[in-house]
Amino acid sequence: MTWHNEPVGTVTQWAVEHTYGDGEKRYFDDLFDGEADGLKYVEVQQLELLRREKAPSGEGSVVAYRAVSRQVTYGEWKEI
């Protein structure tokens, strides 16, 4: 859902944080409807990292996944 379709009020948004070998963090929220979806994805990806732990990884490789959330408050649109 895009930000302009959100109802007025405060909502919790969920995403998955990908941490790369060089310390960069990226957030992906377009695949998750809530906490349960994010946590399930993170669990699967962390297990996959453990499975391929012996494979070479560089700065561009994901080294950790984490489910994260934020509180966002939307107001009413006002004509200017």
C-alpha positions in Angstrom: 0.0 0.0 0.0 1.4 3.4 -0.9 1.6 6.2 1.7 -1.1 8.3 0.1 -3.8 5.6 0.7 -3.2 5.3 4.4 -6.0 6.4 6.7 -5.5 9.2 9.2 -3.9 7.9 12.4 -0.9 5.9 13.6 0.1 2.6 12.1 2.9 0.1 12.6 4.8 -0.8 9.4 7.0 -4.0 9.2 10.0 -4.6 7.1 13.1 -6.8 6.9 16.5 -5.3 7.3 19.3 -6.9 5.2 22.8 -6.2 6.6 25.6 -6.6 4.0 29.2 -7.6 4.6 30.3 -3.9 4.3 27.8 -2.8 7.0 25.3 -1.4 4.7 21.6 -1.9 5.7 18.7 -2.0 3.3 15.0 -2.3 4.2 12.4 -4.2 2.3 8.7 -3.9 3.2 6.8 -4.6 0.0 6.5 -8.4 0.7 5.2 -8.3 4.2 1.6 -7.8 5.6 2.7 -7.7 9.2 5.0 -9.0 11.9 4.3 -12.7 11.3 5.2 -12.5 7.6 8.4 -10.6 8.4 9.5 -12.9 11.2 8.8 -16.0 9.1 10.9 -14.6 6.2 13.8 -13.7 8.6 13.8 -17.2 10.1 14.0 -18.9 6.7 16.7 -16.6 5.5 18.8 -16.9 8.7 18.7 -20.7 8.4 19.7 -20.4 4.7 22.7 -18.3 5.8 23.7 -21.0 8.3 23.4 -23.7 5.6 25.7 -21.9 3.2 28.0 -20.5 5.9 31.1 -22.1 4.3 30.5 -20.4 1.0 32.6 -17.3 0.3 31.0 -14.0 1.1 32.1 -10.6 0.2 31.1 -7.0 1.0 28.0 -7.3 -1.3 26.7 -10.4 0.4 23.9 -10.4 3.0 25.3 -11.4 6.4 22.2 -11.0 8.5 18.5 -10.5 8.4 16.3 -8.9 11.0 12.5 -8.0 11.2 12.0 -4.3 12.1 9.0 -2.1 12.7 8.3 1.6 12.9 5.3 3.7 14.0 4.1 6.2 11.4 1.4 8.8 11.9 -0.6 10.1 9.0 -2.5 13.4 9.0 -5.1 14.8 6.7 -4.3 16.3 3.4 -4.7 20.0 3.3 -5.1 22.3 0.3 -2.5 25.0 -0.1 
